[in-house]
Amino acid sequence: MNPPITCFLIDDDEDDQEIFALALKKVSSSIACSFADDGTDALRKLQQDETFTPQYIFLDLNMPGMNGKQCLSELKKINRLQHTPIIIYSTSSESKDVQETQQLGASGFITKPALVSALSNQLAELILNRQDS
């Protein structure tokens, strides 16, 4: 049996957080998800609880204060997250954003879909395929 999966979504939009949580529950009710409202909040949570090591981090690009690219750079400096995939989760589908975030160390890029079912399918493919390997 696989250990429980923990995801960490960093996104300033509460509606997007709720949609993400719904999509994850459709993938598996055993997946836990924590949220941060922006990059600064995420880094604070990770620094305050050094035992918190999510299996996946999903990161929005367009946030106030510290944007997603800046946050990604800071996350990559945290040793315990060295093997944690950081997937960009954004409304952007610009190839420039995909390339820049890959260069900064992002493991993947998901453009926010309009339907919860489409997001569930993308998350299932990402998480369940990785669990099988």
C-alpha positions as CSV (number, residue, x, y, z in Angstrom):
1,M,0.0,0.0,0.0
2,N,1.3,3.4,-0.9
3,P,1.8,6.1,1.8
4,P,-0.8,8.9,1.8
5,I,-0.2,11.6,-0.8
6,T,0.0,15.2,0.3
7,C,-0.3,18.1,-2.2
8,F,0.5,21.7,-1.5
9,L,-1.3,24.3,-3.6
10,I,0.0,27.9,-3.6
11,D,-2.7,30.1,-5.2
12,D,-4.2,33.4,-4.1
13,D,-7.6,32.6,-5.6
14,E,-10.0,30.9,-3.1
15,D,-12.2,29.6,-5.9
16,D,-9.2,28.0,-7.6
17,Q,-8.3,26.4,-4.2
18,E,-11.8,25.0,-3.9
19,I,-11.9,23.7,-7.4
20,F,-8.4,22.1,-7.0
21,A,-9.5,20.4,-3.8
22,L,-12.7,19.0,-5.5
23,A,-10.6,17.7,-8.4
24,L,-8.2,16.0,-6.0
25,K,-11.1,14.3,-4.1
26,K,-12.3,12.9,-7.5
27,V,-8.9,11.4,-8.0
28,S,-8.7,9.8,-4.5
29,S,-10.3,10.7,-1.2
30,S,-7.0,9.7,0.5
31,I,-5.1,12.7,-1.0
32,A,-4.6,15.5,1.5
33,C,-4.2,19.0,0.3
34,S,-2.8,22.1,2.1
35,F,-3.0,25.6,0.8
36,A,-1.1,28.8,0.9
37,D,-2.5,32.1,-0.3
38,D,0.7,33.4,-1.9
39,G,4.4,32.7,-2.2
40,T,5.3,34.5,1.1
41,D,2.6,32.5,3.0
42,A,3.9,29.2,1.4
43,L,7.5,29.9,2.4
44,R,6.5,30.9,5.9
45,K,4.5,27.6,6.3
46,L,7.4,25.5,5.0
47,Q,9.8,27.3,7.4
48,Q,7.6,27.0,10.4
49,D,7.0,23.3,10.0
50,E,10.2,21.6,8.9
51,T,8.4,18.2,8.9
52,F,6.0,19.4,6.2
53,T,7.3,17.8,3.0
54,P,4.5,17.5,0.4
55,Q,4.8,14.9,-2.4
56,Y,3.6,17.5,-4.9
57,I,3.6,21.3,-5.0
58,F,1.3,23.1,-7.4
59,L,2.1,26.8,-7.9
60,D,0.1,29.6,-9.5
61,L,2.2,32.2,-11.5
62,N,0.1,35.3,-11.1
63,M,-0.1,36.2,-7.4
64,P,0.3,39.5,-5.6
65,G,3.6,40.2,-3.8
66,M,5.9,37.3,-4.6
67,N,4.8,35.9,-8.0
68,G,5.0,32.2,-8.9
69,K,8.4,32.4,-10.6
70,Q,10.0,34.1,-7.6
71,C,8.4,31.6,-5.3
72,L,9.6,28.7,-7.5
73,S,13.2,30.0,-7.2
74,E,12.9,30.2,-3.4
75,L,11.3,26.7,-3.2
76,K,14.2,25.2,-5.1
77,K,16.5,26.4,-2.4
78,I,14.8,24.3,0.3
79,N,16.9,21.1,0.6
80,R,14.0,18.8,1.8
81,L,12.0,19.7,-1.3
82,Q,14.8,18.8,-3.7
83,H,12.9,15.7,-5.0
84,T,9.4,17.2,-4.7
85,P,7.9,17.9,-8.1
86,I,6.7,21.5,-8.4
87,I,4.0,21.8,-11.1
88,I,3.0,25.2,-12.3
89,Y,-0.8,25.6,-12.2
90,S,-1.8,28.7,-14.0
91,T,-4.3,30.4,-16.3
92,S,-1.3,31.2,-18.6
93,S,-0.6,28.9,-21.5
94,E,2.2,31.1,-22.9
95,S,5.2,29.1,-24.2
96,K,7.4,31.7,-22.6
97,D,6.0,31.0,-19.2
98,V,6.4,27.2,-19.7
99,Q,10.0,27.6,-20.8
100,E,11.0,30.1,-18.1
101,T,9.5,27.9,-15.3
102,Q,11.2,24.8,-16.7
103,Q,14.5,26.6,-16.6
104,L,13.8,27.6,-13.0
105,G,13.2,23.9,-12.1
106,A,9.5,23.3,-12.5
107,S,8.6,19.7,-13.1
108,G,5.5,20.4,-15.2
109,F,2.9,22.9,-16.3
110,I,-0.9,22.6,-16.1
111,T,-3.1,25.3,-17.6
112,K,-6.1,25.7,-15.4
113,P,-9.0,24.0,-17.3
114,A,-12.6,25.2,-17.3
115,L,-14.0,21.9,-16.0
116,V,-13.3,20.2,-12.7
117,S,-13.4,16.8,-14.5
118,A,-10.7,17.9,-16.9
119,L,-8.5,18.9,-13.9
120,S,-9.3,15.6,-12.2
121,N,-8.1,13.7,-15.3
122,Q,-4.9,15.7,-15.4
123,L,-4.2,15.3,-11.7
124,A,-5.0,11.5,-11.9
125,E,-2.6,11.1,-14.8
126,L,0.1,13.0,-13.0
127,I,-0.2,11.5,-9.5
128,L,-1.4,8.0,-10.2
129,N,1.2,7.4,-13.0
130,R,3.9,8.6,-10.7
131,Q,2.7,6.3,-7.9
132,D,2.9,3.3,-10.2
133,S,6.5,3.9,-11.2
